[in-house]
Amino acid sequence: MGEKDFKIESLDVASISSTLVASNGHRGITPYYFKANINNDSESIYRKDLSTTSDVVIQWGSFSADNDSTSYFTCTAGDTEIIIKKAGLYTINYNIHWDNTVSGAGRATVYGSIWVNGENQRGVTKSYGYSRGNNYGDRNNCHLTYTERFAADDAIEIKCTGIDFDDASDACYTINDESSIQIYGWPDEGE
């Protein structure tokens, strides 16, 4: 048979999946999953003022995970940290929506970034959002997807910072029910 004549007679998915686990140390192509949202109560402690020039840590409200993921991720409602329990390869998706509350054309920029064990990963995880003010659409977001190998018990946080405001009295706040973090993980075999 030549290259053009190649065909698969049969496909044994179970065999392929176990081969993947054996060859790369992960459970196959299906990752463990974790998702957290900022609490839906817009007047609660979860609503954050991003107008400061210092990093504001995002506090998580409700969360969900695979039914077996508590061995891989831990987070309690109200926490700022999500703990990776097992070493392995993880993909983090964060999406922090924010609202520029200044009337008129008060411009603002907000950026978000991932922090690991209290250290800023800004060089590779920074995401900017820009608003021209509520005359032009006052909502925006900072979002990013980042894949990294993490160690057991690494602590993940998302922090946001407001910069480049037209006026020092301008204000931006998180939109709680529209902000989230998702983590997909492929823990190392034997972890």
Secondary structure as the mmCIF struct_conf table of DSSP 4:
data_model
#
loop_
_struct_conf.conf_type_id
_struct_conf.id
_struct_conf.beg_label_comp_id
_struct_conf.beg_label_asym_id
_struct_conf.beg_label_seq_id
_struct_conf.end_label_comp_id
_struct_conf.end_label_asym_id
_struct_conf.end_label_seq_id
HELX_RH_3T_P HELX_RH_3T_P1 GLU A 3 ASP A 5
BEND BEND1 GLU A 9 GLU A 9
HELX_RH_AL_P HELX_RH_AL_P1 VAL A 13 ASN A 24
BEND BEND2 GLY A 25 ARG A 27
BEND BEND3 ILE A 29 ILE A 29
HELX_LH_PP_P HELX_LH_PP_P1 THR A 30 PRO A 31
STRN STRN1 TYR A 32 ASN A 37
BEND BEND4 ASN A 40 ASN A 40
TURN_TY1_P TURN_TY1_P1 SER A 42 GLU A 43
BEND BEND5 SER A 44 SER A 44
TURN_TY1_P TURN_TY1_P2 ILE A 45 TYR A 46
STRN STRN2 ASP A 49 ASP A 49
BEND BEND6 THR A 52 SER A 54
STRN STRN3 VAL A 56 VAL A 57
STRN STRN4 PHE A 63 ALA A 65
TURN_TY1_P TURN_TY1_P3 ASN A 67 ASP A 68
HELX_RH_3T_P HELX_RH_3T_P2 SER A 69 SER A 71
TURN_TY1_P TURN_TY1_P4 TYR A 72 TYR A 72
STRN STRN5 PHE A 73 THR A 74
TURN_TY1_P TURN_TY1_P5 ALA A 77 GLY A 78
BEND BEND7 THR A 80 THR A 80
STRN STRN6 ILE A 82 ILE A 84
BEND BEND8 LYS A 86 LYS A 86
STRN STRN7 GLY A 88 ASN A 100
BEND BEND9 SER A 103 ALA A 105
STRN STRN8 ALA A 108 VAL A 116
TURN_TY1_P TURN_TY1_P6 ASN A 117 GLY A 118
STRN STRN9 GLU A 119 ASN A 120
HELX_RH_AL_P HELX_RH_AL_P2 ARG A 122 THR A 125
STRN STRN10 SER A 127 SER A 131
TURN_TY1_P TURN_TY1_P7 ASN A 134 ASN A 135
BEND BEND10 TYR A 136 TYR A 136
STRN STRN11 ARG A 139 PHE A 150
TURN_TY1_P TURN_TY1_P8 ALA A 152 ASP A 153
STRN STRN12 ASP A 154 ILE A 163
BEND BEND11 ASP A 166 ASP A 167
TURN_TY1_P TURN_TY1_P9 ALA A 168 SER A 169
STRN STRN13 CYS A 172 THR A 174
HELX_RH_3T_P HELX_RH_3T_P3 ASN A 176 GLU A 178
STRN STRN14 SER A 180 PRO A 187
HELX_LH_PP_P HELX_LH_PP_P2 ASP A 188 ASP A 188
TURN_TY1_P TURN_TY1_P10 GLU A 189 GLY A 190
#
